[in-house]
Amino acid sequence: MALVQVAQYAADLDRAAAWYTTLLGRGPTARFDPPGLLFFDLDGTRLLLDGNAPSALLYLRVDDVEAEIARLEAAGVEVVTAPHAIFGHEDDTLGPAGTDEWQAFVRDSEGNTVALIEWRAA
């Protein structure tokens, strides 16, 4: 079994399209309006933005969480929680062994929280 799609609440598709394009560094892959559906490709998993979807907490892996937060802050994105270490991975159960997991949280244009995660060498 594999994850195919995640739905995220978005009241304003144009505003959400601009915000997620800034976050992801690439534009949407498809839009169906009506009924008001916007899709992004997250390396093979579809992100669906939809006004009828509930809010979801997305966790996106990045190479450098501090650089991403700096880039997003410069673009006017609200940072909810600055980058900080959450825990260390002693084995490969939840991430690469020998790394520390760093996380930061931002607010999207629709009021949803999005997390950025970096696996950093311990």
Sequence and secondary structure as in RCSB ss.txt:
>XXXX:A:sequence
MALVQVAQYAADLDRAAAWYTTLLGRGPTARFDPPGLLFFDLDGTRLLLDGNAPSALLYLRVDDVEAEIARLEAA
GVEVVTAPHAIFGHEDDTLGPAGTDEWQAFVRDSEGNTVALIEWRAA
>XXXX:A:secstr
    EEEEE S HHHHHHHHHHHHSS  SEEETTTTEEEEEETTEEEEEETTS    EEEE S HHHHHHHHHHT
T EEEEEEEEEEEESSSSSS TTEEEEEEEEE TTS EEEEEEEEE 
